[in-house]
Amino acid sequence: MRANIRFACWLFTTLLAWSCQALADFEAGNTAYTRGEYAKALKEWMPLAKSGSAAAQVAVGAMYERGRGVDRDTAEAMRWYRLAADQGDAAGQYDVGQLYYGSAEDHAQALAWFRKAAEQGLASAQFNLGVMYFNADHVARDVAVALSWWEKAASQGDAQAQLLLGQAYLEDTLPHDYHRAELWLRKAAAQNRAEAQYNLATMYLHGYGVTQDDAMALAWMRKSAAQSYAPAQYAIGASYDEGRPGPVDYAQAIVWYRKAAAQDYPPALYGLGVLHAVGRGVSKDANEALSWFLKGAALGDAKAQCNVGLIYEDGAVNVRRDVVASYVWMKRSMAGTNLCAERLQPLRERMSADERDRADLRLKNVQ
């Protein structure tokens, strides 16, 4: 499991001690910005920013960072963000941090500014600080500290923090705590996070901390798949392929495998290859099977690579025998599976010296 930093521009901070006119001007700028009237928004915000309003400074900085109504200029964005941040504004501090993390590529500075904003309770900063501790990004790795920051963000309703907390307790990052995993995943799933819905489905499918329930697993998978989450689409296909929880339905398996395969999800590409290879739900077609296996093999799927090698080893209808390609793909598969291990050496012994040389050269070129 690896977490990723969030990039977002904050346009709003707490508006304190503003005159009614200043507040009206800021809101007028916000309305214009929402409508895409960026020049008008800048006209409203710039005087406020120059007069020292941190909220307006953050808003102007965001316009320069995004190139809305002005030429994109990250240096100018940083200048405005710093003016807000130096007043102690949490949103400004966060935006300084995310610019340091991104375009400036100074993660040590990013860590310092995220910390300032996080200590003021800004959920996105708390989330990013947790990510940096979790990934040992310019700070000693400390999973406990990472989780503590994620929990602060998650308690404010941050769905990504809720998801990562749930995954951390579900996976091998920590000693398994399925109760906490379900708690946080359910919160993220309630916010329609597809990955959280998929993880909950996995818990029900395998009975991790909950009563094993195929129907409940499938229900959560469908919620996730409805958002085009490829692992969930594949899992629904596999449920039809295996007949769990209902009857086997290869036609439906193919429908769902194709949805995930359209996103280049390797297990789905492999599943389609197998169904075409054996003729389940479709006519048996080695050439079509090979095309799906090749797509997965190109993405590094070891099982697909092995199957490409097996098809080329003997050839098939509309597939020419190619022992060089067979050996190359079987050999490449060894990095991830031993499925082809017993076939590899006997195949090499049957190859001519020229075929072995060509295979070795291809393998050298792909390393």
C-alpha positions as CSV (number, residue, x, y, z in Angstrom):
1,M,0.0,0.0,0.0
2,R,1.3,3.4,-1.0
3,A,-0.5,6.7,-0.3
4,N,-0.5,9.7,-2.6
5,I,-0.2,13.4,-1.8
6,R,-3.3,15.4,-2.5
7,F,-3.1,18.6,-4.7
8,A,-5.8,21.1,-4.3
9,C,-6.1,24.9,-4.2
10,W,-8.0,26.4,-1.3
11,L,-10.1,29.4,-2.1
12,F,-11.7,29.9,1.2
13,T,-10.6,30.6,4.7
14,T,-12.4,31.9,7.8
15,L,-13.5,35.4,7.1
16,L,-12.9,37.4,10.3
17,A,-13.1,41.1,11.0
18,W,-14.3,42.0,7.5
19,S,-16.5,45.0,6.8
20,C,-19.8,44.2,5.2
21,Q,-18.5,45.8,2.0
22,A,-15.3,43.7,1.9
23,L,-17.3,40.6,2.5
24,A,-19.7,41.5,-0.3
25,D,-16.8,42.2,-2.6
26,F,-15.2,38.8,-1.8
27,E,-18.5,37.0,-2.4
28,A,-19.0,38.9,-5.6
29,G,-15.6,37.6,-6.7
30,N,-16.5,34.1,-5.7
31,T,-19.8,34.3,-7.7
32,A,-17.9,35.5,-10.7
33,Y,-15.3,32.8,-10.4
34,T,-17.9,30.1,-10.1
35,R,-19.5,31.4,-13.4
36,G,-16.1,31.3,-15.1
37,E,-15.9,35.2,-15.2
38,Y,-12.3,35.1,-14.1
39,A,-11.4,38.7,-15.0
40,K,-14.3,40.0,-12.9
41,A,-13.4,37.7,-10.0
42,L,-9.8,39.1,-10.1
43,K,-11.1,42.6,-10.2
44,E,-13.0,42.0,-7.0
45,W,-10.3,40.0,-5.2
46,M,-7.2,41.9,-6.0
47,P,-7.9,45.1,-4.0
48,L,-8.8,42.9,-1.0
49,A,-5.6,40.9,-1.4
50,K,-3.5,44.1,-1.6
51,S,-5.2,45.4,1.5
52,G,-4.0,42.3,3.4
53,S,-7.0,39.9,3.3
54,A,-5.6,36.4,3.6
55,A,-8.7,34.9,2.0
56,A,-8.4,37.1,-1.0
57,Q,-4.6,36.5,-1.2
58,V,-5.2,32.7,-1.3
59,A,-7.9,33.3,-4.0
60,V,-5.6,35.4,-6.2
61,G,-2.8,32.9,-5.7
62,A,-5.1,30.1,-6.9
63,M,-5.9,32.1,-10.0
64,Y,-2.2,32.4,-10.9
65,E,-1.5,28.8,-10.1
66,R,-4.4,27.6,-12.3
67,G,-4.0,30.3,-15.0
68,R,-7.6,31.6,-14.6
69,G,-8.0,35.1,-16.0
70,V,-4.2,35.5,-15.9
71,D,-1.2,33.8,-17.4
72,R,-0.3,30.8,-15.3
73,D,2.6,31.8,-13.0
74,T,3.5,29.6,-10.1
75,A,6.1,32.1,-8.7
76,E,3.4,34.7,-8.5
77,A,1.0,32.2,-7.0
78,M,3.6,31.3,-4.4
79,R,4.0,35.0,-3.6
80,W,0.3,35.5,-2.8
81,Y,0.1,32.2,-0.9
82,R,3.1,33.2,1.2
83,L,1.5,36.5,2.1
84,A,-1.5,34.6,3.4
85,A,0.6,31.9,5.1
86,D,2.8,34.5,6.9
87,Q,-0.4,35.8,8.5
88,G,-1.0,32.3,9.9
89,D,-3.7,31.4,7.4
90,A,-4.1,27.6,7.3
91,A,-5.3,27.5,3.7
92,G,-2.3,29.7,2.6
93,Q,0.1,27.5,4.5
94,Y,-1.4,24.4,2.8
95,D,-1.1,26.0,-0.7
96,V,2.5,27.0,0.0
97,G,3.1,23.3,1.0
98,Q,1.5,21.9,-2.1
99,L,3.4,24.2,-4.4
100,Y,6.7,23.2,-2.7
101,Y,5.7,19.6,-3.1
102,G,4.7,19.8,-6.7
103,S,6.3,22.4,-9.0
104,A,9.2,23.4,-6.6
105,E,9.9,19.8,-5.7
106,D,11.1,20.8,-2.2
107,H,9.5,18.1,-0.1
108,A,11.2,19.2,3.1
109,Q,9.6,22.7,2.8
110,A,6.3,21.1,1.9
111,L,6.5,19.0,5.1
112,A,7.0,22.1,7.2
113,W,4.1,24.0,5.7
114,F,1.7,21.1,5.7
115,R,2.5,20.7,9.4
116,K,1.7,24.4,10.1
117,A,-1.7,24.0,8.4
118,A,-2.4,20.6,9.9
119,E,-1.8,21.8,13.4
120,Q,-4.5,24.4,12.8
121,G,-6.9,21.6,11.9
122,L,-7.0,21.7,8.1
123,A,-8.0,18.2,7.0
124,S,-6.2,18.2,3.6
125,A,-2.9,19.2,5.3
126,Q,-3.4,16.5,8.0
127,F,-4.0,14.0,5.2
128,N,-0.9,15.0,3.3
129,L,1.2,15.1,6.4
130,G,0.1,11.5,7.1
131,V,1.0,10.5,3.6
132,M,4.6,11.9,4.0
133,Y,5.1,10.0,7.3
134,F,3.6,6.8,5.8
135,N,5.9,7.0,2.7
136,A,9.0,8.2,4.6
137,D,9.0,11.2,2.4
138,H,11.7,13.5,3.8
139,V,10.8,12.3,7.3
140,A,11.5,9.0,9.2
141,R,8.7,6.5,8.4
142,D,6.3,6.4,11.3
143,V,3.1,4.5,10.5
144,A,1.6,5.4,13.9
145,V,2.1,9.1,13.3
146,A,0.7,8.8,9.8
147,L,-2.4,7.1,11.1
148,S,-2.8,9.7,13.8
149,W,-2.9,12.5,11.2
150,W,-5.2,10.5,8.9
151,E,-7.5,9.9,11.8
152,K,-7.7,13.6,12.5
153,A,-8.6,14.3,8.8
154,A,-11.0,11.3,8.7
155,S,-12.8,12.5,11.8
156,Q,-13.5,15.7,9.8
157,G,-15.1,13.6,7.1
158,D,-12.1,13.4,4.7
159,A,-13.1,10.4,2.6
160,Q,-9.6,9.6,1.3
161,A,-8.2,9.6,4.8
162,Q,-11.0,7.3,5.9
163,L,-10.2,5.0,2.9
164,L,-6.5,4.8,3.7
165,L,-7.1,4.2,7.4
166,G,-9.4,1.3,6.5
167,Q,-6.9,-0.1,4.1
168,A,-4.1,0.1,6.6
169,Y,-6.1,-1.9,9.2
170,L,-7.2,-4.3,6.5
171,E,-3.9,-5.0,4.8
172,D,-0.5,-6.0,6.0
173,T,0.6,-2.5,6.9
174,L,-0.4,-3.1,10.6
175,P,-1.6,-6.0,12.6
176,H,-5.0,-6.7,11.2
177,D,-7.8,-4.8,13.0
178,Y,-10.9,-5.7,11.0
179,H,-13.2,-3.8,13.3
180,R,-11.4,-0.5,12.6
181,A,-11.0,-1.4,9.0
182,E,-14.8,-1.9,8.5
183,L,-15.5,1.3,10.5
184,W,-13.4,3.6,8.3
185,L,-14.1,1.8,5.0
186,R,-17.9,2.1,5.7
187,K,-17.6,5.8,6.3
188,A,-15.6,6.3,3.0
189,A,-18.1,4.0,1.2
190,A,-21.0,6.1,2.4
191,Q,-19.3,9.0,0.6
192,N,-19.4,6.9,-2.5
193,R,-15.6,6.1,-2.6
194,A,-15.5,3.2,-5.1
195,E,-12.3,1.7,-3.6
196,A,-13.8,1.7,-0.1
197,Q,-16.9,-0.1,-1.5
198,Y,-14.6,-2.6,-3.2
199,N,-12.7,-3.2,0.0
200,L,-15.9,-3.7,2.0
201,A,-17.0,-6.2,-0.6
202,T,-13.7,-8.1,-0.1
203,M,-14.3,-8.2,3.6
204,Y,-17.7,-9.8,3.1
205,L,-16.4,-12.1,0.4
206,H,-13.7,-13.6,2.6
207,G,-15.3,-13.1,6.1
208,Y,-12.7,-10.7,7.3
209,G,-14.1,-9.4,10.6
210,V,-17.6,-9.8,9.4
211,T,-19.9,-12.8,8.7
212,Q,-19.1,-14.1,5.3
213,D,-21.8,-13.1,3.0
214,D,-21.6,-13.5,-0.8
215,A,-24.7,-11.6,-1.5
216,M,-23.5,-8.6,0.6
217,A,-20.1,-8.8,-1.1
218,L,-21.8,-8.7,-4.5
219,A,-24.0,-5.7,-3.5
220,W,-20.9,-3.6,-2.5
221,M,-19.1,-4.8,-5.6
222,R,-21.9,-3.5,-7.8
223,K,-21.9,-0.1,-6.1
224,S,-18.1,0.1,-6.8
225,A,-18.5,-1.2,-10.3
226,A,-21.2,1.4,-11.1
227,Q,-18.4,4.0,-10.7
228,S,-16.3,2.1,-13.3
229,Y,-13.8,0.8,-10.7
230,A,-12.0,-1.9,-12.7
231,P,-11.2,-4.3,-9.8
232,A,-14.9,-4.4,-8.9
233,Q,-16.0,-4.9,-12.5
234,Y,-13.5,-7.8,-12.7
235,A,-14.7,-9.3,-9.4
236,I,-18.3,-9.3,-10.6
237,G,-17.2,-11.0,-13.8
238,A,-15.3,-13.6,-11.7
239,S,-18.4,-14.2,-9.6
240,Y,-20.3,-15.2,-12.8
241,D,-17.3,-17.1,-14.1
242,E,-17.1,-19.2,-10.9
243,G,-20.8,-19.3,-10.1
244,R,-20.6,-17.5,-6.8
245,P,-23.0,-16.6,-5.3
246,G,-25.4,-17.5,-8.2
247,P,-25.2,-19.9,-11.1
248,V,-22.4,-19.8,-13.6
249,D,-23.1,-17.3,-16.4
250,Y,-20.2,-17.0,-18.8
251,A,-22.0,-14.5,-21.0
252,Q,-22.3,-12.1,-18.0
253,A,-18.7,-12.9,-17.0
254,I,-17.5,-11.7,-20.4
255,V,-19.6,-8.6,-20.2
256,W,-18.0,-7.6,-16.9
257,Y,-14.5,-8.7,-17.8
258,R,-14.8,-6.6,-20.9
259,K,-15.7,-3.5,-18.8
260,A,-12.5,-4.0,-16.7
261,A,-10.4,-5.0,-19.7
262,A,-11.4,-1.7,-21.4
263,Q,-9.4,-0.1,-18.6
264,D,-6.4,-2.4,-19.2
265,Y,-7.0,-4.3,-15.9
266,P,-4.6,-7.3,-16.3
267,P,-6.8,-9.9,-14.4
268,A,-9.7,-9.1,-16.7
269,L,-7.5,-9.4,-19.8
270,Y,-6.4,-12.8,-18.5
271,G,-9.9,-13.9,-17.7
272,L,-11.0,-13.1,-21.3
273,G,-8.0,-15.0,-22.6
274,V,-8.9,-18.1,-20.6
275,L,-12.6,-18.0,-21.7
276,H,-11.7,-17.8,-25.3
277,A,-8.9,-20.4,-25.0
278,V,-11.3,-23.0,-23.6
279,G,-14.5,-21.9,-25.3
280,R,-16.7,-20.9,-22.3
281,G,-19.5,-18.5,-23.3
282,V,-17.8,-18.0,-26.7
283,S,-16.5,-20.1,-29.5
284,K,-13.1,-21.6,-28.7
285,D,-10.6,-19.3,-30.4
286,A,-6.8,-19.6,-29.7
287,N,-6.1,-16.5,-31.8
288,E,-8.6,-14.4,-29.8
289,A,-7.2,-15.8,-26.6
290,L,-3.7,-15.0,-27.6
291,S,-4.7,-11.4,-28.3
292,W,-6.1,-10.9,-24.8
293,F,-3.1,-12.7,-23.2
294,L,-0.7,-10.5,-25.2
295,K,-2.4,-7.4,-23.9
296,G,-2.0,-8.6,-20.3
297,A,1.6,-9.8,-21.0
298,A,2.6,-6.4,-22.3
299,L,1.4,-4.9,-19.0
300,G,3.7,-7.3,-17.1
301,D,1.1,-9.9,-16.0
302,A,3.2,-13.0,-15.5
303,K,0.3,-15.5,-15.9
304,A,-0.6,-14.0,-19.2
305,Q,3.1,-14.1,-20.3
306,C,3.2,-17.8,-19.5
307,N,0.0,-18.5,-21.5
308,V,1.4,-16.6,-24.5
309,G,4.4,-18.8,-24.3
310,L,2.3,-21.9,-24.1
311,I,0.2,-21.0,-27.1
312,Y,3.3,-20.2,-29.2
313,E,5.1,-23.4,-28.1
314,D,2.7,-25.7,-30.1
315,G,0.8,-23.2,-32.2
316,A,-2.9,-23.5,-32.9
317,V,-5.5,-22.7,-35.5
318,N,-4.6,-19.4,-37.0
319,V,-1.6,-19.1,-34.6
320,R,1.8,-20.0,-36.1
321,R,4.2,-22.0,-33.9
322,D,7.1,-19.8,-32.7
323,V,9.5,-21.4,-30.3
324,V,11.6,-18.3,-30.0
325,A,8.6,-16.2,-28.9
326,S,7.4,-19.1,-26.7
327,Y,10.7,-19.2,-24.9
328,V,11.0,-15.4,-24.5
329,W,7.5,-15.1,-23.0
330,M,7.9,-18.1,-20.7
331,K,11.2,-16.8,-19.5
332,R,9.8,-13.3,-18.8
333,S,6.9,-14.9,-16.8
334,M,9.4,-16.4,-14.4
335,A,9.8,-13.0,-12.7
336,G,6.2,-13.4,-11.3
337,T,5.2,-17.0,-11.5
338,N,6.5,-20.6,-11.8
339,L,3.7,-21.8,-13.9
340,C,6.0,-22.3,-16.9
341,A,9.0,-23.4,-15.0
342,E,8.8,-27.1,-16.0
343,R,8.3,-26.3,-19.7
344,L,11.2,-23.8,-20.0
345,Q,14.3,-26.0,-20.0
346,P,12.8,-28.8,-22.2
347,L,11.8,-26.2,-24.7
348,R,15.3,-24.7,-24.7
349,E,16.8,-28.1,-25.3
350,R,14.6,-28.6,-28.4
351,M,15.6,-25.2,-29.9
352,S,18.3,-24.9,-32.4
353,A,21.4,-22.9,-31.6
354,D,20.2,-20.1,-33.8
355,E,16.8,-20.1,-32.1
356,R,18.4,-19.9,-28.7
357,D,20.6,-17.0,-29.8
358,R,17.6,-15.1,-31.1
359,A,15.7,-15.7,-27.9
360,D,18.6,-14.6,-25.7
361,L,19.0,-11.4,-27.8
362,R,15.3,-10.6,-27.4
363,L,15.4,-11.1,-23.7
364,K,18.5,-8.9,-23.5
365,N,16.7,-6.1,-25.4
366,V,13.7,-6.1,-23.1
367,Q,15.7,-6.0,-19.8
